[in-house]
Amino acid sequence: MAQKDITVTVTLDEAGVPLFTYNPPGTVVVTEENTEIIYSLDDQTGKGLSFAGASFANPFDGVIDSVSVTPNILTLHDSDQVNGQTGFRLLFKIEGQTLLLNSPDPVVIDKKRTA
C-alpha cells in the first residue's frame, strides 16, 4: 500500500484568524492503487483542535473511497480506480465548543501510472 504523509499546521494570525500550512505543500497526486493520504495535525493555536472529518465538494466522484479519523490523524483512502480530481475541506473540532473549523480546499488528483 502506497502512502503520502502530509502535516497540516494550524496557527493564528494577530487577529485570531486561522492559517493553514501543508507540508509538503501543493496538490496531492496519486498514481498507485490503494494509496493512503495521511494528514497529521500540528495544532499551534492553543485552542485544542482535533480532526473531526472531511467534507467533499462531490463525494460521489469516486476519487476518495473512505475517510478514517482519530483526533490527530485523518486518513483518506484512495483506490485510484478513477482518473479525476476532488476538492475537500478538513474539519476540526475546537475544544470546549460546538462550532467546527474548516480548512482551505486541498485537492487530490488521481492519475493512472504510465509505463
C-alpha positions, -999 to 999 in steps of 0.1 A, spaced: 0 0 0 14 34 -10 13 62 15 15 100 13 22 118 46 12 154 50 15 176 81 -12 203 84 -1 230 108 -27 254 121 -17 288 136 -35 320 143 -26 354 129 -26 386 150 -64 390 145 -71 354 156 -77 342 120 -66 305 115 -38 300 90 -32 266 74 2 253 62 6 219 45 40 201 44 47 191 17 27 219 1 6 216 -31 -18 192 -47 -16 155 -39 -12 134 -70 -20 97 -67 -6 73 -93 -7 40 -73 -37 18 -64 -46 17 -27 -29 48 -16 -34 63 19 -31 100 22 -24 107 58 -28 141 74 -11 147 107 -23 176 128 2 201 143 -21 225 163 -2 257 172 -34 277 180 -37 268 217 -74 262 210 -74 224 214 -80 215 177 -86 179 167 -97 163 134 -135 158 130 -136 146 94 -135 158 58 -163 173 37 -162 169 -1 -175 192 -29 -186 160 -46 -185 128 -25 -198 108 -55 -169 114 -79 -151 82 -68 -117 98 -62 -116 92 -24 -132 59 -13 -133 65 25 -120 85 54 -107 74 88 -103 99 117 -86 100 150 -80 132 170 -46 139 154 -46 117 122 -70 119 93 -66 93 65 -81 94 30 -83 60 13 -78 62 -24 -80 31 -46 -70 51 -77 -97 34 -97 -108 66 -115 -90 94 -131 -100 129 -119 -97 154 -91 -116 162 -60 -118 191 -36 -125 188 1 -121 206 34 -106 192 66 -129 197 95 -117 203 130 -133 202 164 -125 230 188 -121 220 225 -150 233 246 -170 245 216 -197 231 194 -185 251 163 -163 234 137 -134 249 118 -128 240 82 -96 243 62 -90 258 28 -96 234 -1 -69 208 -5 -70 189 -38 -63 152 -47 -57 142 -83 -59 106 -94 -38 97 -125 -31 63 -139 5 54 -137 22 55 -171 48 29 -181 
